[in-house]
Amino acid sequence: MTKTLKIAGKRIAAGQRRAINIPVARLYTHTEMTMPVHVLRGKKEGPHLFVCAAIHGDEIIGVEIIRRLLKLKTLLRIRGTLIAVPVVNVYGFINNSRYLPDRRDLNRFFPGTQKGSLTSHLAHIFMQEIVGNSTHGIDLHAGSNHRINLPHIRACLDKAETEELAFAFGAPVILNANLRDGSLRQAVEEAGIPMLLYEAGEALRFDEFAVRAGVKGILAVMRAIGMLTSRSVKTSRIKPMVASSTSWIRAPKSGILRTHIRLGDKITVNQKIGEIADPFDENETAVNSTGSGIVIGRLNLPLVHKGDALFHIAGFDDSVAVRESIDDFKEELSASMPLPTST
């Protein structure tokens, strides 16, 4: 990478920290819309890591993760460059919406084109200005449509460097996830840049465990690629485990869902994990597990239609070991959380 970095026409020299607003398309009210970017450059050369959030405008947990990350004094000692984009989809963010005004999902339009739709144009800008200046990437997401996710990493583990970073992040669960057409992860991987996708929490909500895990994981990746030194860092007991399969348990009928399991719980085949009640009579239908594994995603909305995805289950060769790793994960994060103060 060159010693002088340029984003949106702004030059950032080694040792500088700058906030840059990348112009996007104005609203029809003539209000100017910009994508905010924070650039932190160390005095010594090193990797260029981008960390982005709110590609889906309602997935705000990554915004908080980046806010806390940027406050850390340890970043004063970085080698290379951190490019932090707390809100990619600024249009969806201000409207509490997953989508852009043209009703498109940004994460299906990468790498985008300059002459395409608004969504495609925004994807193109991100690829040119952010990905084009990076050597590594981390994309932060949350569960959508009233679903909550256990903190986990999605990555292409057939690439050695990406696999190394996935384990370095330290989330208890790793999914060797296929690339989706038009996704940022696909476009970045095709550009030859290793990238992780962090999934945790729920849209339009903060989750303290998920936020802390995200900050901790990003710092761990920065240490793994040589952006930060690893001195005075406690050894983690968390042993990330790669899922052998994933599947969804769907609603057998419409009605009101009552759930008996939590995120991270271990379930077995044919275990009753909830029931769906008819709101207009006394009929109830059991929701039974169709397989064994760990619950990594769950619907929080009680109102369901037949066929709705209720529980996301990850299968493992050793579910007991995964359950222990999740317990260690929660214990480590709890130990670093401040005690509640009395009023």
C-alpha positions, 0 to 999 in steps of 0.5 A: 500500500502507498504511504499516502492514502486517498479516500474521496479525494482526501489524503490521509498521511501516516500517523493521521486520523481523519473523519471523511464524508463520502458524498452519495446521492442527495435526497429529492428534498435536496438534502445531501447524503454522505457515508461517514468514514473514520480513518486511523493511520499508524506511523508504521506501514501495515495492513489496511483493515476495513470494518463496516456496519449497517449495510442493512440500515436497521442492523445497528449493533455494528454501529455501536461496536465501531463507536466503542472501537474508535474510543480505544486508546490502544488504536494509537499504537496501530501499524497500518490503517483502520478504515471504519464505516459505521453506517454504510446504508445511510438511507436505511439507517435514518428510516430504521429500514433494512433497504434503500429507498429503491426497495433493494437490499444493498447486500445483493448488489455488490460490486455495483456500477456507477450508472446503475440503481441507487443501491448499485451506485452505493455498492460501487462507491463502497468498493472503490473507496473502501475495499479498494484501499483495504487488505482485509475486511470485517462486516458487522451484521445482526439478525433480521425480521425479529430474529436474534443471532448468537454471536458467530462468524461466517467465512470462506474457510477454504482460504487459509488466511480467512480461516486463520482470521475466523479462528482468531476472532474468537466467537464460539461458533464459525460457519463455513458459509457459501458466498451469496451472489451480489454480497459484499463478502463475495465481491471482497473475496473475488478481489482477493481480500480475506474477509469475515462476517460477524453475526450477532444480536437483533435488528434495531436493538443493542445486545451488550454481550454481542457488542463486547464480543464484536469489539473484542473480536476485531481487536483479536483480528488486528493482533493476528494480522500484525496491526496491534501487539499482543502484549498483556492480552489474557489467553482466552479459553474460548475454542471456536468450533466449525459447524458441520451443517445448519438448518432451520426449524419452521412453524408447522402451523400458524398461531402464537409461538411460545419458546422453551429454548435460548440462544446457545442451548443444545438440543436433540432430535425430536426434542420439544422446543416450543408450541404454537397455540391457536389464539381463537381456541384451545388447540396447541401444536408442539414444535419439535426439533428435526435434528440435533445441535446448537441454537444459533438463531431464534425468532423473537416475534410470537406471531407466526405463520405456517412455514416461518423460520423459527430456530436456526440450528447448527450441527457439530461433531461435538455439541457438548464441546461447543456448549462448553465453549459458549459458556466460557464465552459468556463467562469471559464477557461477563467478567469484563462487564461493569457491575450495575450502579444503584440509583 
